């Protein structure tokens, strides 16, 4: 049983999953499960739109760390430095 089957069929935290793989052979997308939890549904693929939810916080943090290392931003920079002047930022 592959790891995707275990994740969907046994763990059941979701109905379907699509995984991008990059290795020495190139790039590919592997999908498993279904789009709506039924056996009649198509399985997810590289074109499937997923809600990313809380994982976006991880990407944001990694991007911020990368930009700090490159000297593009400082951790102490106020958010107003990067927003249009017309946008009001709540404080307090």
Secondary structure, DSSP 8 states (H G I E B T S, - for coil): --HHHIIIIII-S-SEEEEEEEETTEEEEEEEE-SSSSTTS----TT-----TTHHHHHHHHHHHHHHHTTS--TT--GGGTS-TTS-----
